[in-house]
Amino acid sequence: MDHQQLISETVETWAKERPDLNFAAMGIGLKFDIIATATMGLAAEEIADLGINLGEFDVLATLRRNGKNGVLTPTEIASAALVSPSGLTHRLTQLEKMGHIIRQNDPNDRRSSLVRLTPQGRKIADQAIERISEHATQQVSSFSADEVEVLNTALDKVLAVISQRLTAP
């Protein structure tokens, strides 16, 4: 069964069971879920032969695009990569073992450390982002520029609502 059919059948069967509810938004949510899951899976496949997973890529990419010469504190990485400190620790350990990063004491704060991107880590980050960028471009290649703008605007609105709900007390 293809994704469109699965979503349609899910919405239709719920509508029969619960005609008092509107399931249109749920159909949109299912589409988001399928798109996100497939996109992440395909991106992971694109970089698998580089020897890193998406979580490790997030750290390398964060250092590559935000780092002052490829150097950040673990707190800065966690914040920019939207990862918990415990999840980050494992990623840093793996990347250090692979030779993609170096951890060293922060000379300005003895309680903290600095994470430095190695030349090898920079090369892997660049190769991975090239592949992921090309993959993302292919996903919207059949859209006109206007359609991309409309989609972007609509997604910005959804993201704003979700962000507001996540940050509300």
trRosetta pair geometry for C-beta under 8 A, 3 or more apart (Angstrom, degrees):
i j d omega theta_ij theta_ji phi_ij phi_ji
1 5 5.0 -124 -173 90 90 122
1 6 5.2 112 127 -64 118 90
1 9 7.7 -45 -171 12 143 144
2 5 4.9 89 60 12 77 105
2 6 7.0 -141 98 -8 37 91
3 6 5.5 -56 -145 36 32 113
3 7 6.3 30 159 -17 67 105
3 31 7.9 101 153 -116 118 65
3 34 5.1 116 -149 -171 133 159
4 7 6.0 -57 -151 37 29 108
4 8 6.2 28 153 -18 65 109
5 8 5.7 -54 -144 38 31 111
5 9 6.1 28 158 -16 66 108
6 9 6.0 -58 -145 39 26 107
6 10 6.2 29 155 -22 63 108
6 30 7.9 -149 112 164 94 135
7 10 5.7 -55 -147 35 29 113
7 11 6.3 24 158 -13 65 108
7 27 5.4 94 172 -148 108 83
7 30 4.8 161 -119 105 101 136
7 31 6.3 31 -110 -63 157 78
7 34 7.5 -88 -60 -14 117 144
8 11 6.0 -60 -148 40 28 106
8 12 6.0 23 157 -16 66 113
8 27 7.7 45 -86 -130 42 124
9 12 5.7 -56 -138 42 29 110
9 13 6.0 25 164 -17 66 108
10 13 6.3 -58 -144 37 22 103
10 14 6.4 18 158 -13 60 110
10 26 7.8 -125 124 129 110 114
10 27 7.5 155 82 -100 103 74
10 30 6.4 139 75 -93 150 165
11 14 6.0 -61 -149 40 27 108
11 15 6.2 30 154 -24 64 109
11 23 4.6 164 -148 122 83 126
11 24 7.5 66 -151 -89 135 34
11 26 6.4 160 -103 85 89 104
11 27 4.5 0 -73 -74 139 109
11 30 7.8 -131 -51 15 97 145
12 15 5.6 -55 -146 34 30 114
12 16 6.6 30 155 -19 63 102
13 16 5.7 -50 -151 33 35 111
13 17 6.4 28 153 -13 65 108
14 17 5.7 -61 -146 43 34 107
14 18 5.8 -27 172 37 72 103
14 21 7.4 -60 149 79 103 122
14 23 5.1 125 92 -93 124 153
14 26 7.2 -39 74 86 162 156
15 18 7.0 -77 -125 67 20 64
15 19 6.2 55 174 -100 63 60
15 21 7.7 -131 -110 76 55 80
15 23 5.4 -114 -66 18 88 132
16 19 7.0 6 -136 -60 19 90
18 21 4.6 9 132 20 115 114
18 23 7.9 111 78 -52 105 114
22 25 7.0 60 116 7 97 94
23 26 4.6 -50 -162 39 73 121
23 27 6.2 83 139 -29 82 91
24 27 5.8 -52 -159 28 33 114
24 28 7.0 32 146 -16 64 101
25 28 5.4 -49 -154 34 41 114
25 29 6.4 44 147 -20 68 103
26 29 5.4 -51 -148 36 37 115
26 30 6.4 41 151 -21 66 101
27 30 5.7 -50 -149 33 32 112
27 31 6.6 36 150 -20 62 102
28 31 5.6 -53 -155 33 35 114
28 32 6.6 38 148 -20 66 101
29 32 5.5 -48 -150 33 35 114
29 33 6.4 37 151 -20 65 104
30 33 5.5 -52 -148 35 34 114
30 34 6.4 31 155 -16 66 105
31 34 5.9 -56 -147 38 31 108
31 35 6.1 29 156 -17 66 110
32 35 5.8 -60 -145 40 27 109
32 36 6.0 23 159 -17 66 111
32 158 7.9 -158 -90 157 141 154
33 36 6.0 -56 -142 38 25 107
33 37 6.1 21 161 -15 63 111
34 37 6.0 -57 -142 40 26 108
34 38 6.0 20 161 -13 64 112
35 38 6.1 -62 -144 42 24 105
35 39 5.9 23 159 -20 64 113
36 39 5.8 -57 -140 38 26 110
36 40 6.2 21 162 -14 63 109
37 40 6.2 -59 -147 39 25 106
37 41 6.2 24 156 -18 62 111
38 41 5.7 -58 -146 39 30 112
38 42 6.1 25 159 -16 66 109
39 42 6.0 -57 -145 39 27 107
39 43 6.2 27 155 -19 63 108
39 136 7.9 51 -155 -101 113 79
39 139 7.1 20 -111 -100 102 159
40 43 5.7 -54 -144 37 30 112
40 44 6.3 35 154 -23 64 105
40 54 6.4 0 -165 -89 90 169
41 44 5.7 -53 -151 33 30 113
41 45 6.6 31 151 -19 63 103
42 45 5.5 -50 -151 34 36 114
42 46 6.5 43 149 -27 64 102
42 135 6.2 172 131 -173 111 136
43 46 5.5 -49 -152 28 35 118
43 47 6.9 6 160 2 65 107
43 54 6.3 72 107 -100 110 117
43 132 5.2 40 -142 -121 103 99
43 135 6.2 172 -95 89 69 154
44 47 6.6 -75 -152 47 29 91
44 48 6.2 53 152 -59 67 95
44 53 6.5 1 -140 -155 102 70
44 54 5.1 -65 -89 -40 89 108
45 48 5.6 -29 -142 -9 32 120
46 128 7.7 112 114 -150 98 66
46 131 4.3 164 163 148 114 120
46 132 6.0 148 94 -77 146 60
46 135 5.3 -88 -74 -48 155 145
47 50 4.9 -46 -173 27 74 122
47 52 6.0 -45 147 72 116 90
47 53 7.8 131 97 -134 112 17
47 54 7.3 125 55 -79 133 60
47 57 5.8 36 132 -76 169 140
47 127 7.9 127 -126 113 88 89
47 128 4.5 35 -117 -128 127 97
47 131 6.0 161 -72 76 76 141
47 132 6.9 -8 -45 -53 116 99
48 53 7.8 25 -107 -99 67 57
50 124 5.5 129 176 -150 121 94
50 127 5.9 163 -107 100 134 126
50 128 5.7 -110 39 -73 171 95
51 98 6.6 156 129 -139 124 134
51 124 7.6 -71 58 -131 96 134
52 56 4.1 -129 -162 91 101 127
52 57 5.4 127 126 -57 126 77
52 60 7.0 -23 -155 -4 166 141
52 95 7.8 35 -118 -99 114 87
52 98 7.5 103 -81 171 91 177
52 100 7.6 52 -82 -57 129 164
52 124 6.3 103 -15 168 137 131
52 128 6.8 -46 65 -81 130 144
53 56 5.2 93 51 14 68 102
53 57 7.0 -121 104 -7 35 92
54 57 5.3 -52 -144 36 34 117
54 58 6.5 46 153 -29 65 97
55 58 5.6 -44 -154 23 32 116
55 59 7.2 29 150 -14 60 99
55 83 7.2 102 -151 -107 94 141
55 87 7.2 -109 -156 168 132 107
55 91 5.4 -127 140 -97 103 124
56 59 5.8 -51 -158 32 39 110
56 60 6.5 33 149 -13 69 106
56 91 5.5 -176 -94 -152 62 96
56 94 6.0 -87 -96 98 123 125
56 95 5.6 160 -150 -71 101 100
56 100 7.7 85 176 62 111 160
57 60 5.7 -59 -146 43 35 108
57 61 5.7 33 157 -19 71 111
57 125 7.4 139 -151 -118 67 66
57 128 5.1 -152 -131 163 116 156
57 132 7.8 123 171 -43 149 145
58 61 5.8 -56 -140 41 25 109
58 62 6.1 30 157 -24 62 108
58 81 4.4 106 152 -151 110 115
58 83 6.8 125 113 -39 142 130
58 91 7.7 -47 65 -154 97 159
59 62 5.7 -54 -147 33 28 112
59 63 6.6 24 155 -14 62 105
59 77 6.0 29 -136 -172 80 127
59 81 6.1 -8 -82 -86 52 163
59 83 7.9 -41 -70 20 87 155
59 88 7.2 132 -95 -143 118 81
59 91 5.0 162 -34 143 144 130
59 92 6.8 -168 -150 -76 156 64
59 95 6.0 -119 94 -39 140 156
59 101 7.4 -58 138 -46 121 146
59 115 7.9 -73 -178 149 109 152
60 63 5.9 -58 -152 39 31 108
60 64 6.0 29 152 -21 66 111
60 95 6.9 -177 -62 -130 92 137
60 100 6.0 -54 -95 165 116 133
60 101 7.6 -136 -93 -54 75 105
60 117 6.9 101 -145 -121 68 111
60 121 5.5 -150 -128 -178 105 94
60 124 6.1 -68 -161 96 161 102
60 125 4.0 -155 149 -84 108 102
60 128 7.0 85 88 38 134 144
61 64 5.5 -55 -141 39 31 113
61 65 6.0 7 167 -1 68 112
61 81 7.9 123 70 -103 92 102
61 125 5.6 165 -79 -151 51 104
61 128 7.2 -102 -65 93 103 123
61 129 6.1 127 -113 -72 107 111
62 65 6.6 -66 -136 47 22 92
62 66 5.5 -25 -180 26 63 121
62 67 7.5 89 128 -39 60 92
62 72 7.0 -70 133 29 100 159
62 77 5.3 113 112 -140 144 75
62 80 4.7 133 -146 102 117 122
62 81 4.6 -70 -56 -61 147 102
63 66 6.9 -71 -114 57 15 82
63 67 4.3 19 -167 -35 58 137
63 70 5.1 46 161 -156 101 68
63 71 7.5 45 -151 -61 98 15
63 72 5.9 -138 -108 12 73 112
63 77 6.9 -6 -61 -105 82 110
63 101 7.1 -178 -49 -103 169 112
63 115 6.6 -102 -95 114 126 105
63 116 7.8 120 -157 -165 134 20
63 117 4.3 151 137 -57 133 115
63 121 7.1 -2 83 138 143 129
63 125 7.2 -122 70 -82 93 157
64 67 6.7 20 -47 21 10 111
64 70 6.6 7 -95 -107 43 89
64 117 6.3 114 -72 -108 65 165
64 121 8.0 -152 -64 133 98 89
64 122 6.2 135 -107 -128 101 67
64 125 4.1 177 -50 143 147 153
64 126 7.1 -177 -148 -57 148 67
64 129 7.4 -139 95 -26 152 141
66 72 6.3 33 104 -71 105 139
66 76 7.2 -166 129 154 133 112
66 80 5.4 -81 -14 -138 169 166
67 70 4.3 63 106 -125 145 17
67 71 5.2 123 -171 31 109 31
67 72 4.9 -105 -104 -32 85 95
67 117 6.1 162 51 -6 167 118
68 71 5.5 -47 68 59 76 90
68 72 7.5 125 16 -72 76 66
70 116 5.9 68 116 -165 95 61
70 117 3.2 -96 -172 38 122 111
70 121 7.5 129 -166 90 133 118
70 122 6.3 -65 -97 -78 146 108
71 114 5.4 4 -170 179 105 115
71 115 6.9 161 -148 79 54 46
71 116 4.9 -11 -97 -100 88 75
71 117 7.4 -121 -59 10 48 77
72 76 4.1 -124 -176 86 109 126
72 77 5.1 133 103 -54 129 84
72 80 7.6 -62 -164 16 164 137
72 114 7.3 156 84 -155 19 70
72 115 5.8 -21 67 57 69 96
73 76 4.7 98 52 5 77 101
73 77 7.1 -142 94 -4 42 86
73 106 6.7 6 -102 -78 103 139
73 112 5.4 -18 -141 176 123 129
73 113 7.0 131 -141 77 72 48
73 114 6.2 -58 -89 -104 59 55
73 115 7.1 113 -141 8 14 88
74 77 5.5 -54 -146 37 35 113
74 78 6.1 37 156 -22 69 105
74 85 7.0 71 145 -135 117 86
74 88 5.9 131 -167 131 98 138
74 89 7.7 31 -152 -79 141 66
74 92 6.8 -40 -110 -60 108 153
74 112 7.5 -156 27 -159 93 89
74 113 6.4 44 -17 63 108 94
74 115 6.2 99 -69 -26 66 123
75 78 5.8 -52 -145 35 29 111
75 79 6.4 28 156 -18 62 108
75 85 7.8 -11 -97 -97 61 106
75 112 7.4 -55 -2 -133 114 124
76 79 5.9 -57 -148 38 29 112
76 80 6.2 17 160 -10 65 112
77 80 6.1 -65 -144 44 27 102
77 81 5.6 1 167 2 68 119
77 83 7.7 -28 131 50 83 114
77 88 6.1 130 103 -147 112 133
77 92 7.9 106 93 -74 161 111
77 115 6.2 -1 -39 45 143 146
78 81 6.4 -67 -130 51 20 95
78 82 8.0 93 170 -82 51 4
78 83 5.4 -107 -138 73 66 77
78 84 6.9 -8 -153 169 117 10
78 85 5.5 -15 -105 -81 157 60
78 88 4.8 -77 -86 -47 95 153
79 82 7.7 14 177 -71 25 43
81 88 7.3 126 70 -100 132 106
83 87 4.7 -121 179 91 101 121
83 88 5.0 127 109 -64 120 88
83 91 7.2 -3 156 4 164 146
84 87 4.5 90 57 10 85 105
84 88 6.8 -148 92 -9 43 88
85 88 5.5 -55 -145 35 31 115
85 89 6.6 41 156 -30 65 98
86 89 5.7 -42 -151 21 34 115
86 90 7.3 32 154 -13 60 99
87 90 6.2 -56 -161 33 36 108
87 91 6.7 31 148 -15 67 109
88 91 5.6 -60 -151 40 37 112
88 92 6.0 37 155 -22 72 106
89 92 5.8 -55 -147 36 28 110
89 93 6.4 31 154 -21 63 106
90 93 5.7 -54 -150 33 31 113
90 94 6.5 28 154 -16 65 106
91 94 5.8 -57 -150 38 31 109
91 95 6.1 25 156 -14 67 110
92 95 5.8 -58 -142 42 30 107
92 96 6.1 33 157 -23 65 108
92 101 6.6 -79 -149 81 72 149
92 103 6.5 65 172 -65 120 128
92 115 6.4 -97 -129 -112 118 134
93 96 5.8 -56 -147 35 26 111
93 97 6.5 28 154 -19 62 106
94 97 5.7 -56 -152 34 31 112
94 98 6.5 24 152 -14 65 109
95 98 5.6 -57 -147 40 34 110
95 100 4.4 -78 -170 66 88 114
95 101 4.6 42 125 12 115 112
95 121 6.9 58 -178 -114 110 123
96 99 7.7 48 180 -69 31 23
96 100 7.5 -92 -72 52 24 70
96 101 5.4 -62 -79 75 65 89
96 102 7.0 101 -127 -107 90 30
96 103 6.0 -37 -94 -6 135 103
99 118 6.0 -73 159 59 68 162
99 120 5.3 16 121 69 102 151
99 121 7.5 -153 120 -48 56 87
100 117 7.2 -34 161 -146 71 66
100 118 5.9 -158 -169 37 22 106
100 120 5.9 -107 -101 102 54 94
100 121 3.3 105 -172 -94 71 97
100 124 5.9 -54 -118 38 119 142
101 115 5.4 -9 -174 -174 130 94
101 116 6.4 142 -163 74 71 46
101 117 6.0 -43 -105 -102 75 40
101 118 6.2 -149 -90 -10 18 90
101 121 5.5 78 -58 -83 59 160
102 115 7.5 155 77 -158 43 49
102 116 4.6 -19 60 62 92 104
102 118 6.0 98 -22 -64 95 97
103 113 5.2 20 -176 159 98 138
103 114 7.2 158 -154 80 53 46
103 115 5.6 -22 -99 -102 74 70
103 116 7.7 179 -82 18 25 77
104 113 6.4 157 81 -164 29 90
104 114 5.4 -20 65 59 82 94
104 116 6.7 12 11 -4 109 118
105 110 6.8 0 -172 -134 115 57
105 113 5.9 -66 -108 -114 33 73
105 114 7.5 20 107 14 16 87
106 109 4.6 -3 102 55 130 79
106 110 7.2 -141 71 -76 82 20
106 111 8.0 -29 51 62 119 46
106 112 4.3 3 14 90 143 91
106 113 5.7 -161 -25 -122 88 15
106 114 5.0 121 -86 -36 77 91
109 112 4.3 25 101 27 117 111
117 121 4.5 -139 -162 95 76 126
117 122 5.3 96 146 -61 120 82
117 125 7.1 -30 -149 -11 135 144
118 121 4.5 100 47 4 74 103
118 122 7.0 -132 94 -6 40 84
119 122 5.6 -50 -147 33 33 115
119 123 6.5 36 153 -21 64 103
120 123 5.7 -53 -151 33 32 113
120 124 6.5 30 152 -16 65 105
121 124 5.7 -54 -147 38 33 110
121 125 6.2 36 153 -21 66 106
122 125 5.7 -53 -146 36 30 113
122 126 6.3 29 155 -18 64 107
123 126 5.9 -56 -149 37 29 110
123 127 6.4 27 154 -17 64 107
124 127 5.8 -55 -145 38 31 110
124 128 6.1 29 157 -18 65 109
125 128 5.9 -59 -146 39 27 110
125 129 6.2 20 160 -15 65 109
126 129 6.1 -56 -141 38 27 104
126 130 6.4 32 157 -22 62 106
127 130 5.9 -56 -153 32 29 113
127 131 6.7 24 154 -14 63 107
128 131 5.9 -60 -153 38 32 108
128 132 6.1 23 156 -13 69 111
129 132 5.7 -55 -137 44 34 108
129 133 5.8 39 160 -23 67 109
130 133 5.9 -56 -143 37 23 111
130 134 6.4 22 157 -17 60 108
131 134 5.9 -58 -149 37 28 109
131 135 6.3 29 154 -20 64 108
132 135 5.6 -53 -147 36 32 114
132 136 6.3 32 154 -19 65 105
133 136 5.8 -54 -147 36 30 110
133 137 6.4 32 153 -20 64 106
134 137 5.6 -53 -148 35 32 114
134 138 6.5 35 153 -21 64 104
135 138 5.8 -54 -152 33 31 113
135 139 6.8 37 149 -27 62 102
136 139 5.6 -48 -155 24 36 117
136 140 7.3 2 159 6 64 102
137 140 6.8 -78 -158 49 31 87
137 141 6.3 59 146 -66 68 93
138 141 5.2 -25 -144 -18 36 125
140 143 4.7 -40 -176 23 82 125
140 148 5.7 80 171 -102 136 106
140 151 7.7 -155 -127 63 124 156
143 147 4.1 -135 -167 92 95 122
143 148 4.9 119 121 -57 131 81
143 151 7.0 -49 -146 -3 155 140
144 147 4.6 98 50 4 76 102
144 148 7.1 -137 93 -5 41 85
145 148 5.7 -52 -151 34 33 113
145 149 6.5 34 151 -19 64 105
146 149 5.6 -55 -151 36 33 113
146 150 6.3 32 153 -18 67 105
147 150 5.7 -51 -144 37 33 111
147 151 6.2 34 155 -18 65 107
148 151 5.8 -55 -146 39 29 111
148 152 6.1 32 154 -21 64 109
149 152 5.7 -54 -145 37 28 113
149 153 6.3 30 155 -20 63 106
150 153 5.8 -55 -149 35 29 112
150 154 6.4 27 154 -16 64 107
151 154 5.8 -57 -147 39 30 109
151 155 6.2 26 156 -16 66 109
152 155 5.9 -57 -144 40 28 108
152 156 6.3 35 154 -25 63 105
153 156 5.6 -51 -150 30 30 115
153 157 6.8 30 152 -19 62 102
154 157 5.8 -54 -157 31 34 112
154 158 6.7 30 150 -15 66 104
155 158 5.5 -51 -147 37 38 111
155 159 6.0 40 154 -20 68 107
156 159 5.7 -56 -145 40 29 112
156 160 6.3 34 154 -24 64 105
157 160 5.7 -51 -148 31 30 113
157 161 6.7 29 154 -17 62 103
158 161 5.9 -57 -155 35 33 110
158 162 6.3 28 152 -15 67 108
159 162 5.7 -56 -144 40 32 110
159 163 6.0 34 156 -21 67 108
160 163 5.7 -53 -141 38 28 112
160 164 6.2 31 157 -21 62 107
161 164 5.8 -56 -149 35 28 112
161 165 6.5 24 154 -16 63 107
162 165 5.8 -59 -150 38 31 109
162 166 6.2 27 154 -18 67 110
163 166 5.8 -58 -145 38 30 110
163 167 6.2 9 163 -3 66 113
164 167 6.3 -68 -142 46 25 97
164 168 6.2 42 156 -45 63 102
165 168 5.7 -39 -143 9 30 118
